[in-house]
Amino acid sequence: MSDPVIAQKKPCVVELEAAQSYWWCTCGRSANQPFCDGSHKGTDFTPLEFTVTESKKYGLCACKHTKNAPFCDAAHRDLR
């Protein structure tokens, strides 16, 4: 599998609703970051479906190198 595109080197802070399904972009190609828009088609990437238990703002990973997908773990700080 190829490396994902780094959409940005900071999290996308978004308001999420509890129990709603979201699709996090894993390829970095989506124009609708941090969510999937189907731009991964033709690659080995697939979006990650997730839900949250609490309605609030979340920092979602945009560098695509988090070890806690889809949430930002500050991995962007180590990218060059």
PDB file of N, CA, C and O in Angstrom:
ATOM      1  N   MET A   1       0.847  -1.188   0.000  1.00  0.00           N
ATOM      2  CA  MET A   1       0.000   0.000   0.000  1.00  0.00           C
ATOM      3  C   MET A   1       0.885   1.241   0.000  1.00  0.00           C
ATOM      4  O   MET A   1       1.895   1.286   0.702  1.00  0.00           O
ATOM      5  N   SER A   2       0.512   2.235  -0.777  1.00  0.00           N
ATOM      6  CA  SER A   2       1.255   3.490  -0.820  1.00  0.00           C
ATOM      7  C   SER A   2       0.938   4.337   0.409  1.00  0.00           C
ATOM      8  O   SER A   2      -0.010   4.060   1.144  1.00  0.00           O
ATOM      9  N   ASP A   3       1.738   5.362   0.615  1.00  0.00           N
ATOM     10  CA  ASP A   3       1.511   6.260   1.743  1.00  0.00           C
ATOM     11  C   ASP A   3       0.329   7.181   1.453  1.00  0.00           C
ATOM     12  O   ASP A   3       0.091   7.542   0.301  1.00  0.00           O
ATOM     13  N   PRO A   4      -0.411   7.561   2.494  1.00  0.00           N
ATOM     14  CA  PRO A   4      -1.517   8.499   2.282  1.00  0.00           C
ATOM     15  C   PRO A   4      -0.995   9.905   2.010  1.00  0.00           C
ATOM     16  O   PRO A   4       0.133  10.238   2.371  1.00  0.00           O
ATOM     17  N   VAL A   5      -1.806  10.706   1.386  1.00  0.00           N
ATOM     18  CA  VAL A   5      -1.511  12.122   1.179  1.00  0.00           C
ATOM     19  C   VAL A   5      -1.710  12.826   2.516  1.00  0.00           C
ATOM     20  O   VAL A   5      -2.697  12.575   3.207  1.00  0.00           O
ATOM     21  N   ILE A   6      -0.796  13.693   2.881  1.00  0.00           N
ATOM     22  CA  ILE A   6      -0.947  14.486   4.106  1.00  0.00           C
ATOM     23  C   ILE A   6      -1.833  15.679   3.757  1.00  0.00           C
ATOM     24  O   ILE A   6      -1.389  16.617   3.096  1.00  0.00           O
ATOM     25  N   ALA A   7      -3.074  15.637   4.201  1.00  0.00           N
ATOM     26  CA  ALA A   7      -4.027  16.700   3.877  1.00  0.00           C
ATOM     27  C   ALA A   7      -3.630  18.013   4.552  1.00  0.00           C
ATOM     28  O   ALA A   7      -3.723  19.078   3.942  1.00  0.00           O
ATOM     29  N   GLN A   8      -3.190  17.938   5.806  1.00  0.00           N
ATOM     30  CA  GLN A   8      -2.660  19.100   6.520  1.00  0.00           C
ATOM     31  C   GLN A   8      -1.950  18.601   7.765  1.00  0.00           C
ATOM     32  O   GLN A   8      -2.193  17.485   8.224  1.00  0.00           O
ATOM     33  N   LYS A   9      -1.076  19.427   8.308  1.00  0.00           N
ATOM     34  CA  LYS A   9      -0.285  19.036   9.472  1.00  0.00           C
ATOM     35  C   LYS A   9      -0.849  19.647  10.755  1.00  0.00           C
ATOM     36  O   LYS A   9      -0.124  20.217  11.570  1.00  0.00           O
ATOM     37  N   LYS A  10      -2.144  19.510  10.900  1.00  0.00           N
ATOM     38  CA  LYS A  10      -2.852  19.885  12.127  1.00  0.00           C
ATOM     39  C   LYS A  10      -4.196  19.174  12.069  1.00  0.00           C
ATOM     40  O   LYS A  10      -4.653  18.805  10.987  1.00  0.00           O
ATOM     41  N   PRO A  11      -4.832  18.978  13.209  1.00  0.00           N
ATOM     42  CA  PRO A  11      -6.120  18.269  13.188  1.00  0.00           C
ATOM     43  C   PRO A  11      -7.233  19.113  12.573  1.00  0.00           C
ATOM     44  O   PRO A  11      -7.163  20.341  12.545  1.00  0.00           O
ATOM     45  N   CYS A  12      -8.245  18.434  12.089  1.00  0.00           N
ATOM     46  CA  CYS A  12      -9.490  19.079  11.663  1.00  0.00           C
ATOM     47  C   CYS A  12     -10.421  19.036  12.868  1.00  0.00           C
ATOM     48  O   CYS A  12     -10.802  17.953  13.313  1.00  0.00           O
ATOM     49  N   VAL A  13     -10.786  20.173  13.389  1.00  0.00           N
ATOM     50  CA  VAL A  13     -11.683  20.227  14.539  1.00  0.00           C
ATOM     51  C   VAL A  13     -13.106  20.321  13.997  1.00  0.00           C
ATOM     52  O   VAL A  13     -13.462  21.271  13.299  1.00  0.00           O
ATOM     53  N   VAL A  14     -13.911  19.310  14.335  1.00  0.00           N
ATOM     54  CA  VAL A  14     -15.272  19.227  13.806  1.00  0.00           C
ATOM     55  C   VAL A  14     -16.255  18.877  14.915  1.00  0.00           C
ATOM     56  O   VAL A  14     -15.913  18.181  15.871  1.00  0.00           O
ATOM     57  N   GLU A  15     -17.461  19.364  14.772  1.00  0.00           N
ATOM     58  CA  GLU A  15     -18.563  19.050  15.696  1.00  0.00           C
ATOM     59  C   GLU A  15     -19.187  17.732  15.228  1.00  0.00           C
ATOM     60  O   GLU A  15     -19.653  17.635  14.092  1.00  0.00           O
ATOM     61  N   LEU A  16     -19.198  16.733  16.086  1.00  0.00           N
ATOM     62  CA  LEU A  16     -19.778  15.431  15.752  1.00  0.00           C
ATOM     63  C   LEU A  16     -20.946  15.130  16.675  1.00  0.00           C
ATOM     64  O   LEU A  16     -20.955  15.532  17.838  1.00  0.00           O
ATOM     65  N   GLU A  17     -21.927  14.420  16.144  1.00  0.00           N
ATOM     66  CA  GLU A  17     -23.121  14.049  16.893  1.00  0.00           C
ATOM     67  C   GLU A  17     -23.026  12.597  17.354  1.00  0.00           C
ATOM     68  O   GLU A  17     -22.597  11.725  16.599  1.00  0.00           O
ATOM     69  N   ALA A  18     -23.424  12.351  18.579  1.00  0.00           N
ATOM     70  CA  ALA A  18     -23.397  11.004  19.147  1.00  0.00           C
ATOM     71  C   ALA A  18     -24.246  10.055  18.314  1.00  0.00           C
ATOM     72  O   ALA A  18     -25.312  10.418  17.818  1.00  0.00           O
ATOM     73  N   ALA A  19     -23.748   8.830  18.173  1.00  0.00           N
ATOM     74  CA  ALA A  19     -24.443   7.711  17.526  1.00  0.00           C
ATOM     75  C   ALA A  19     -24.635   7.863  16.013  1.00  0.00           C
ATOM     76  O   ALA A  19     -25.236   6.988  15.390  1.00  0.00           O
ATOM     77  N   GLN A  20     -24.149   8.931  15.416  1.00  0.00           N
ATOM     78  CA  GLN A  20     -24.228   9.085  13.963  1.00  0.00           C
ATOM     79  C   GLN A  20     -22.992   8.446  13.335  1.00  0.00           C
ATOM     80  O   GLN A  20     -21.900   8.537  13.895  1.00  0.00           O
ATOM     81  N   SER A  21     -23.148   7.806  12.189  1.00  0.00           N
ATOM     82  CA  SER A  21     -22.019   7.209  11.480  1.00  0.00           C
ATOM     83  C   SER A  21     -21.303   8.261  10.647  1.00  0.00           C
ATOM     84  O   SER A  21     -21.927   9.077   9.968  1.00  0.00           O
ATOM     85  N   TYR A  22     -19.977   8.220  10.717  1.00  0.00           N
ATOM     86  CA  TYR A  22     -19.117   9.089   9.921  1.00  0.00           C
ATOM     87  C   TYR A  22     -18.115   8.211   9.196  1.00  0.00           C
ATOM     88  O   TYR A  22     -17.808   7.108   9.647  1.00  0.00           O
ATOM     89  N   TRP A  23     -17.603   8.699   8.071  1.00  0.00           N
ATOM     90  CA  TRP A  23     -16.591   7.989   7.288  1.00  0.00           C
ATOM     91  C   TRP A  23     -15.359   8.876   7.198  1.00  0.00           C
ATOM     92  O   TRP A  23     -15.369   9.901   6.517  1.00  0.00           O
ATOM     93  N   TRP A  24     -14.284   8.468   7.902  1.00  0.00           N
ATOM     94  CA  TRP A  24     -13.036   9.224   7.938  1.00  0.00           C
ATOM     95  C   TRP A  24     -12.172   8.858   6.735  1.00  0.00           C
ATOM     96  O   TRP A  24     -11.976   7.678   6.442  1.00  0.00           O
ATOM     97  N   CYS A  25     -11.666   9.853   6.051  1.00  0.00           N
ATOM     98  CA  CYS A  25     -10.790   9.667   4.891  1.00  0.00           C
ATOM     99  C   CYS A  25      -9.449   9.102   5.356  1.00  0.00           C
ATOM    100  O   CYS A  25      -8.798   9.690   6.220  1.00  0.00           O
ATOM    101  N   THR A  26      -9.035   7.977   4.798  1.00  0.00           N
ATOM    102  CA  THR A  26      -7.736   7.383   5.135  1.00  0.00           C
ATOM    103  C   THR A  26      -6.673   7.674   4.084  1.00  0.00           C
ATOM    104  O   THR A  26      -5.480   7.529   4.353  1.00  0.00           O
ATOM    105  N   CYS A  27      -7.094   8.083   2.886  1.00  0.00           N
ATOM    106  CA  CYS A  27      -6.139   8.284   1.789  1.00  0.00           C
ATOM    107  C   CYS A  27      -5.550   9.694   1.760  1.00  0.00           C
ATOM    108  O   CYS A  27      -4.459   9.902   1.230  1.00  0.00           O
ATOM    109  N   GLY A  28      -6.273  10.661   2.331  1.00  0.00           N
ATOM    110  CA  GLY A  28      -5.826  12.046   2.322  1.00  0.00           C
ATOM    111  C   GLY A  28      -6.197  12.813   1.070  1.00  0.00           C
ATOM    112  O   GLY A  28      -5.859  13.991   0.949  1.00  0.00           O
ATOM    113  N   ARG A  29      -6.885  12.172   0.131  1.00  0.00           N
ATOM    114  CA  ARG A  29      -7.211  12.804  -1.155  1.00  0.00           C
ATOM    115  C   ARG A  29      -8.553  13.541  -1.152  1.00  0.00           C
ATOM    116  O   ARG A  29      -8.828  14.321  -2.064  1.00  0.00           O
ATOM    117  N   SER A  30      -9.378  13.305  -0.154  1.00  0.00           N
ATOM    118  CA  SER A  30     -10.715  13.892  -0.115  1.00  0.00           C
ATOM    119  C   SER A  30     -10.665  15.418  -0.095  1.00  0.00           C
ATOM    120  O   SER A  30      -9.838  16.011   0.598  1.00  0.00           O
ATOM    121  N   ALA A  31     -11.543  16.037  -0.852  1.00  0.00           N
ATOM    122  CA  ALA A  31     -11.697  17.498  -0.817  1.00  0.00           C
ATOM    123  C   ALA A  31     -12.586  17.909   0.347  1.00  0.00           C
ATOM    124  O   ALA A  31     -12.764  19.100   0.600  1.00  0.00           O
ATOM    125  N   ASN A  32     -13.145  16.933   1.057  1.00  0.00           N
ATOM    126  CA  ASN A  32     -14.057  17.170   2.170  1.00  0.00           C
ATOM    127  C   ASN A  32     -13.419  16.698   3.485  1.00  0.00           C
ATOM    128  O   ASN A  32     -14.088  16.069   4.306  1.00  0.00           O
ATOM    129  N   GLN A  33     -12.137  16.997   3.686  1.00  0.00           N
ATOM    130  CA  GLN A  33     -11.423  16.550   4.880  1.00  0.00           C
ATOM    131  C   GLN A  33     -12.127  16.997   6.150  1.00  0.00           C
ATOM    132  O   GLN A  33     -12.626  18.121   6.215  1.00  0.00           O
ATOM    133  N   PRO A  34     -12.175  16.147   7.149  1.00  0.00           N
ATOM    134  CA  PRO A  34     -11.507  14.860   7.278  1.00  0.00           C
ATOM    135  C   PRO A  34     -12.365  13.683   6.809  1.00  0.00           C
ATOM    136  O   PRO A  34     -12.035  12.525   7.068  1.00  0.00           O
ATOM    137  N   PHE A  35     -13.458  13.983   6.123  1.00  0.00           N
ATOM    138  CA  PHE A  35     -14.398  12.937   5.735  1.00  0.00           C
ATOM    139  C   PHE A  35     -14.160  12.464   4.307  1.00  0.00           C
ATOM    140  O   PHE A  35     -13.630  13.196   3.472  1.00  0.00           O
ATOM    141  N   CYS A  36     -14.558  11.242   4.049  1.00  0.00           N
ATOM    142  CA  CYS A  36     -14.380  10.619   2.737  1.00  0.00           C
ATOM    143  C   CYS A  36     -15.342  11.221   1.709  1.00  0.00           C
ATOM    144  O   CYS A  36     -16.509  11.475   2.005  1.00  0.00           O
ATOM    145  N   ASP A  37     -14.831  11.442   0.506  1.00  0.00           N
ATOM    146  CA  ASP A  37     -15.681  11.870  -0.614  1.00  0.00           C
ATOM    147  C   ASP A  37     -15.559  10.913  -1.801  1.00  0.00           C
ATOM    148  O   ASP A  37     -16.009  11.226  -2.904  1.00  0.00           O
ATOM    149  N   GLY A  38     -14.944   9.737  -1.571  1.00  0.00           N
ATOM    150  CA  GLY A  38     -14.807   8.739  -2.627  1.00  0.00           C
ATOM    151  C   GLY A  38     -13.540   8.863  -3.445  1.00  0.00           C
ATOM    152  O   GLY A  38     -13.333   8.091  -4.381  1.00  0.00           O
ATOM    153  N   SER A  39     -12.682   9.825  -3.111  1.00  0.00           N
ATOM    154  CA  SER A  39     -11.454  10.042  -3.888  1.00  0.00           C
ATOM    155  C   SER A  39     -10.467   8.881  -3.806  1.00  0.00           C
ATOM    156  O   SER A  39      -9.517   8.829  -4.587  1.00  0.00           O
ATOM    157  N   HIS A  40     -10.671   7.960  -2.886  1.00  0.00           N
ATOM    158  CA  HIS A  40      -9.781   6.808  -2.742  1.00  0.00           C
ATOM    159  C   HIS A  40      -9.981   5.768  -3.844  1.00  0.00           C
ATOM    160  O   HIS A  40      -9.158   4.867  -4.002  1.00  0.00           O
ATOM    161  N   LYS A  41     -11.056   5.887  -4.596  1.00  0.00           N
ATOM    162  CA  LYS A  41     -11.345   4.888  -5.640  1.00  0.00           C
ATOM    163  C   LYS A  41     -10.144   4.722  -6.564  1.00  0.00           C
ATOM    164  O   LYS A  41      -9.575   5.703  -7.044  1.00  0.00           O
ATOM    165  N   GLY A  42      -9.770   3.477  -6.803  1.00  0.00           N
ATOM    166  CA  GLY A  42      -8.608   3.176  -7.621  1.00  0.00           C
ATOM    167  C   GLY A  42      -7.325   3.058  -6.816  1.00  0.00           C
ATOM    168  O   GLY A  42      -6.254   2.832  -7.380  1.00  0.00           O
ATOM    169  N   THR A  43      -7.429   3.212  -5.479  1.00  0.00           N
ATOM    170  CA  THR A  43      -6.274   3.044  -4.591  1.00  0.00           C
ATOM    171  C   THR A  43      -6.544   1.853  -3.673  1.00  0.00           C
ATOM    172  O   THR A  43      -7.604   1.232  -3.743  1.00  0.00           O
ATOM    173  N   ASP A  44      -5.585   1.547  -2.821  1.00  0.00           N
ATOM    174  CA  ASP A  44      -5.754   0.473  -1.838  1.00  0.00           C
ATOM    175  C   ASP A  44      -6.416   0.962  -0.551  1.00  0.00           C
ATOM    176  O   ASP A  44      -6.620   0.176   0.374  1.00  0.00           O
ATOM    177  N   PHE A  45      -6.748   2.236  -0.483  1.00  0.00           N
ATOM    178  CA  PHE A  45      -7.327   2.814   0.729  1.00  0.00           C
ATOM    179  C   PHE A  45      -8.837   2.622   0.779  1.00  0.00           C
ATOM    180  O   PHE A  45      -9.506   2.587  -0.253  1.00  0.00           O
ATOM    181  N   THR A  46      -9.358   2.500   1.986  1.00  0.00           N
ATOM    182  CA  THR A  46     -10.797   2.455   2.213  1.00  0.00           C
ATOM    183  C   THR A  46     -11.097   3.369   3.399  1.00  0.00           C
ATOM    184  O   THR A  46     -10.281   3.467   4.315  1.00  0.00           O
ATOM    185  N   PRO A  47     -12.250   4.040   3.401  1.00  0.00           N
ATOM    186  CA  PRO A  47     -12.578   4.923   4.517  1.00  0.00           C
ATOM    187  C   PRO A  47     -12.852   4.130   5.794  1.00  0.00           C
ATOM    188  O   PRO A  47     -13.186   2.946   5.744  1.00  0.00           O
ATOM    189  N   LEU A  48     -12.706   4.791   6.920  1.00  0.00           N
ATOM    190  CA  LEU A  48     -12.947   4.185   8.225  1.00  0.00           C
ATOM    191  C   LEU A  48     -14.275   4.700   8.766  1.00  0.00           C
ATOM    192  O   LEU A  48     -14.435   5.900   8.992  1.00  0.00           O
ATOM    193  N   GLU A  49     -15.227   3.795   8.972  1.00  0.00           N
ATOM    194  CA  GLU A  49     -16.502   4.185   9.573  1.00  0.00           C
ATOM    195  C   GLU A  49     -16.326   4.262  11.083  1.00  0.00           C
ATOM    196  O   GLU A  49     -15.696   3.396  11.690  1.00  0.00           O
ATOM    197  N   PHE A  50     -16.890   5.312  11.687  1.00  0.00           N
ATOM    198  CA  PHE A  50     -16.809   5.456  13.138  1.00  0.00           C
ATOM    199  C   PHE A  50     -18.009   6.228  13.669  1.00  0.00           C
ATOM    200  O   PHE A  50     -18.699   6.930  12.929  1.00  0.00           O
ATOM    201  N   THR A  51     -18.237   6.081  14.958  1.00  0.00           N
ATOM    202  CA  THR A  51     -19.245   6.856  15.677  1.00  0.00           C
ATOM    203  C   THR A  51     -18.593   7.378  16.949  1.00  0.00           C
ATOM    204  O   THR A  51     -17.532   6.899  17.347  1.00  0.00           O
ATOM    205  N   VAL A  52     -19.218   8.351  17.582  1.00  0.00           N
ATOM    206  CA  VAL A  52     -18.770   8.853  18.872  1.00  0.00           C
ATOM    207  C   VAL A  52     -19.915   8.698  19.863  1.00  0.00           C
ATOM    208  O   VAL A  52     -21.080   8.625  19.471  1.00  0.00           O
ATOM    209  N   THR A  53     -19.581   8.650  21.138  1.00  0.00           N
ATOM    210  CA  THR A  53     -20.599   8.450  22.165  1.00  0.00           C
ATOM    211  C   THR A  53     -21.110   9.759  22.763  1.00  0.00           C
ATOM    212  O   THR A  53     -22.119   9.781  23.467  1.00  0.00           O
ATOM    213  N   GLU A  54     -20.392  10.855  22.471  1.00  0.00           N
ATOM    214  CA  GLU A  54     -20.768  12.151  23.029  1.00  0.00           C
ATOM    215  C   GLU A  54     -20.776  13.200  21.918  1.00  0.00           C
ATOM    216  O   GLU A  54     -19.836  13.275  21.127  1.00  0.00           O
ATOM    217  N   SER A  55     -21.822  14.000  21.858  1.00  0.00           N
ATOM    218  CA  SER A  55     -21.897  15.098  20.893  1.00  0.00           C
ATOM    219  C   SER A  55     -21.020  16.242  21.376  1.00  0.00           C
ATOM    220  O   SER A  55     -21.287  16.836  22.421  1.00  0.00           O
ATOM    221  N   LYS A  56     -19.978  16.551  20.620  1.00  0.00           N
ATOM    222  CA  LYS A  56     -19.057  17.635  20.967  1.00  0.00           C
ATOM    223  C   LYS A  56     -18.064  17.827  19.829  1.00  0.00           C
ATOM    224  O   LYS A  56     -18.150  17.144  18.808  1.00  0.00           O
ATOM    225  N   LYS A  57     -17.111  18.763  20.000  1.00  0.00           N
ATOM    226  CA  LYS A  57     -16.055  18.974  19.019  1.00  0.00           C
ATOM    227  C   LYS A  57     -14.944  17.949  19.240  1.00  0.00           C
ATOM    228  O   LYS A  57     -14.577  17.636  20.373  1.00  0.00           O
ATOM    229  N   TYR A  58     -14.422  17.437  18.127  1.00  0.00           N
ATOM    230  CA  TYR A  58     -13.330  16.459  18.150  1.00  0.00           C
ATOM    231  C   TYR A  58     -12.235  16.916  17.197  1.00  0.00           C
ATOM    232  O   TYR A  58     -12.514  17.558  16.184  1.00  0.00           O
ATOM    233  N   GLY A  59     -11.002  16.587  17.517  1.00  0.00           N
ATOM    234  CA  GLY A  59      -9.875  16.815  16.618  1.00  0.00           C
ATOM    235  C   GLY A  59      -9.602  15.544  15.837  1.00  0.00           C
ATOM    236  O   GLY A  59      -9.106  14.565  16.395  1.00  0.00           O
ATOM    237  N   LEU A  60      -9.922  15.550  14.548  1.00  0.00           N
ATOM    238  CA  LEU A  60      -9.703  14.373  13.706  1.00  0.00           C
ATOM    239  C   LEU A  60      -8.411  14.541  12.924  1.00  0.00           C
ATOM    240  O   LEU A  60      -8.075  15.636  12.474  1.00  0.00           O
ATOM    241  N   CYS A  61      -7.706  13.453  12.773  1.00  0.00           N
ATOM    242  CA  CYS A  61      -6.405  13.452  12.108  1.00  0.00           C
ATOM    243  C   CYS A  61      -6.529  13.852  10.644  1.00  0.00           C
ATOM    244  O   CYS A  61      -7.394  13.357   9.923  1.00  0.00           O
ATOM    245  N   ALA A  62      -5.656  14.751  10.219  1.00  0.00           N
ATOM    246  CA  ALA A  62      -5.600  15.157   8.810  1.00  0.00           C
ATOM    247  C   ALA A  62      -4.284  14.747   8.167  1.00  0.00           C
ATOM    248  O   ALA A  62      -4.164  14.761   6.942  1.00  0.00           O
ATOM    249  N   CYS A  63      -3.291  14.381   8.983  1.00  0.00           N
ATOM    250  CA  CYS A  63      -2.010  13.960   8.413  1.00  0.00           C
ATOM    251  C   CYS A  63      -2.026  12.485   8.021  1.00  0.00           C
ATOM    252  O   CYS A  63      -1.161  12.020   7.278  1.00  0.00           O
ATOM    253  N   LYS A  64      -3.018  11.756   8.529  1.00  0.00           N
ATOM    254  CA  LYS A  64      -3.245  10.341   8.201  1.00  0.00           C
ATOM    255  C   LYS A  64      -2.183   9.409   8.776  1.00  0.00           C
ATOM    256  O   LYS A  64      -2.034   8.281   8.307  1.00  0.00           O
ATOM    257  N   HIS A  65      -1.439   9.869   9.790  1.00  0.00           N
ATOM    258  CA  HIS A  65      -0.410   9.042  10.417  1.00  0.00           C
ATOM    259  C   HIS A  65      -0.716   8.724  11.882  1.00  0.00           C
ATOM    260  O   HIS A  65       0.138   8.186  12.587  1.00  0.00           O
ATOM    261  N   THR A  66      -1.917   9.048  12.345  1.00  0.00           N
ATOM    262  CA  THR A  66      -2.301   8.767  13.719  1.00  0.00           C
ATOM    263  C   THR A  66      -2.298   7.266  14.020  1.00  0.00           C
ATOM    264  O   THR A  66      -2.545   6.443  13.138  1.00  0.00           O
ATOM    265  N   LYS A  67      -2.020   6.934  15.249  1.00  0.00           N
ATOM    266  CA  LYS A  67      -2.120   5.546  15.692  1.00  0.00           C
ATOM    267  C   LYS A  67      -3.454   5.323  16.413  1.00  0.00           C
ATOM    268  O   LYS A  67      -3.716   4.236  16.927  1.00  0.00           O
ATOM    269  N   ASN A  68      -4.297   6.371  16.444  1.00  0.00           N
ATOM    270  CA  ASN A  68      -5.586   6.325  17.136  1.00  0.00           C
ATOM    271  C   ASN A  68      -6.703   6.808  16.202  1.00  0.00           C
ATOM    272  O   ASN A  68      -7.536   7.630  16.586  1.00  0.00           O
ATOM    273  N   ALA A  69      -6.706   6.290  14.986  1.00  0.00           N
ATOM    274  CA  ALA A  69      -7.665   6.737  13.955  1.00  0.00           C
ATOM    275  C   ALA A  69      -9.103   6.595  14.432  1.00  0.00           C
ATOM    276  O   ALA A  69      -9.471   5.602  15.059  1.00  0.00           O
ATOM    277  N   PRO A  70      -9.903   7.600  14.127  1.00  0.00           N
ATOM    278  CA  PRO A  70      -9.667   8.769  13.293  1.00  0.00           C
ATOM    279  C   PRO A  70      -9.175  10.000  14.055  1.00  0.00           C
ATOM    280  O   PRO A  70      -9.071  11.087  13.486  1.00  0.00           O
ATOM    281  N   PHE A  71      -8.880   9.828  15.320  1.00  0.00           N
ATOM    282  CA  PHE A  71      -8.567  10.968  16.182  1.00  0.00           C
ATOM    283  C   PHE A  71      -7.099  11.370  16.098  1.00  0.00           C
ATOM    284  O   PHE A  71      -6.220  10.522  15.944  1.00  0.00           O
ATOM    285  N   CYS A  72      -6.849  12.656  16.199  1.00  0.00           N
ATOM    286  CA  CYS A  72      -5.487  13.184  16.162  1.00  0.00           C
ATOM    287  C   CYS A  72      -4.729  12.750  17.415  1.00  0.00           C
ATOM    288  O   CYS A  72      -5.237  12.860  18.531  1.00  0.00           O
ATOM    289  N   ASP A  73      -3.505  12.256  17.214  1.00  0.00           N
ATOM    290  CA  ASP A  73      -2.630  11.920  18.338  1.00  0.00           C
ATOM    291  C   ASP A  73      -1.334  12.730  18.281  1.00  0.00           C
ATOM    292  O   ASP A  73      -0.349  12.383  18.933  1.00  0.00           O
ATOM    293  N   ALA A  74      -1.340  13.804  17.501  1.00  0.00           N
ATOM    294  CA  ALA A  74      -0.203  14.718  17.321  1.00  0.00           C
ATOM    295  C   ALA A  74       0.936  14.105  16.512  1.00  0.00           C
ATOM    296  O   ALA A  74       2.060  14.603  16.575  1.00  0.00           O
ATOM    297  N   ALA A  75       0.679  13.047  15.760  1.00  0.00           N
ATOM    298  CA  ALA A  75       1.709  12.449  14.904  1.00  0.00           C
ATOM    299  C   ALA A  75       2.213  13.460  13.875  1.00  0.00           C
ATOM    300  O   ALA A  75       3.341  13.338  13.398  1.00  0.00           O
ATOM    301  N   HIS A  76       1.393  14.457  13.526  1.00  0.00           N
ATOM    302  CA  HIS A  76       1.799  15.477  12.549  1.00  0.00           C
ATOM    303  C   HIS A  76       3.038  16.250  12.991  1.00  0.00           C
ATOM    304  O   HIS A  76       3.763  16.793  12.158  1.00  0.00           O
ATOM    305  N   ARG A  77       3.280  16.301  14.282  1.00  0.00           N
ATOM    306  CA  ARG A  77       4.448  17.025  14.800  1.00  0.00           C
ATOM    307  C   ARG A  77       5.764  16.372  14.392  1.00  0.00           C
ATOM    308  O   ARG A  77       6.800  17.035  14.350  1.00  0.00           O
ATOM    309  N   ASP A  78       5.728  15.079  14.093  1.00  0.00           N
ATOM    310  CA  ASP A  78       6.938  14.341  13.718  1.00  0.00           C
ATOM    311  C   ASP A  78       7.132  14.228  12.211  1.00  0.00           C
ATOM    312  O   ASP A  78       8.118  13.646  11.759  1.00  0.00           O
ATOM    313  N   LEU A  79       6.213  14.772  11.436  1.00  0.00           N
ATOM    314  CA  LEU A  79       6.312  14.685   9.975  1.00  0.00           C
ATOM    315  C   LEU A  79       7.183  15.810   9.433  1.00  0.00           C
ATOM    316  O   LEU A  79       7.215  16.910   9.984  1.00  0.00           O
ATOM    317  N   ARG A  80       7.887  15.517   8.347  1.00  0.00           N
ATOM    318  CA  ARG A  80       8.748  16.535   7.710  1.00  0.00           C
ATOM    319  C   ARG A  80       8.115  17.046   6.455  1.00  0.00           C
ATOM    320  O   ARG A  80       8.684  17.904   5.781  1.00  0.00           O
TER     321      ARG A  80
END
